[in-house]
Amino acid sequence: MWLTIKAYKKYISGLALLLASCQPPQKALVQFQGNALGTTYSIQYGQEGPKAAVFQKALDSILTVMNQSMSTYWPNSTISTINNGTENVVIDSHFEAVFNKATQVWKATDSLFDPTVGNFVEAYGFGNKENLNVLNAQQRDSILAFTGWHLVQLKKNPQPVIEKADPRVGLNFNALAKGYTIDVIGWWLEDHGVNNYIVEIGGELRARGNRPGKQRPWRVGIDNPNNRKENYTQTLPLSNRSLATSGNYRKFNIDPNTGNKYVHTINPKTGKAEASTVLSASVLAPDCMTADAWATALMLLSPALGLEKINANPNLEAYWIIADGATTTDVFSEGWPME
């Protein structure tokens, strides 16, 4: 598994909440929409929950805390301070939770999921231009010297701090932090008596209970990349689970000789940009941080290895869109809900 075109600044491939926009608003729902974390959000919950003003204040506070902890765009955030080389930076409980999940997925993917690969992303110019920069072996080796999750440790001194073997190592939690933020919002709602809700940020979702007024699970859809008449390639009920999609099927390249579709990924072990046939990966998991991390991870693993790992984990299900020549093929894990 290697990193996708926008790497840890993920390009979200079309995970959408089916909001039934042609119908009048459900009186049984409290609804919020807005912008956060560089994208949009949509949150719905039953009227048994807190008043709108109370929730909005809590939401703003949660987003501020998350940005202050893990946003690489905030120059004074904890992660930016660590990336700038400051030593013995004390981290908060949110940072620690995301760090531990990153370590877990890094180990589970044989170190191919790697939140330190951002320096390669910048060097290749992913996400900024149509054509990649070309790195020679010497340039790759120089960046590899400070790339690798094994170069980063969380230690208690006695407070938790991050230690880096090389000050040039950069951390980026974009493949986990959004999902974790969704979980935190969901936990806040649950702590305030909300049993039926759905939280969506940038196409990633956490759902609990049922859609109020309908007494059936929330329904979500995954965009159809083939531009057929159907808007969604998959629609499914979502209750007491989370769903995340990562992909580049709107950013694929086409081989001029064969017409085959492919995307570029970065192998953090070699530093090479390599062609991948995985255009999109969607993951169902108990929590959104796990779904978020594994959706990115499956963009990096080969389809066969990714399927093997997902089928071996009873808490995960996944759906891939794989480049098959000039077209695409759908691949599902054993327990993916089919309708």
Order of alpha helices (4+ residues) and beta strands (2+ residues): beta-beta-beta-alpha-alpha-alpha-alpha-alpha-beta-beta-alpha-beta-beta-beta-beta-beta-beta-beta-beta-beta-alpha-alpha-beta-beta
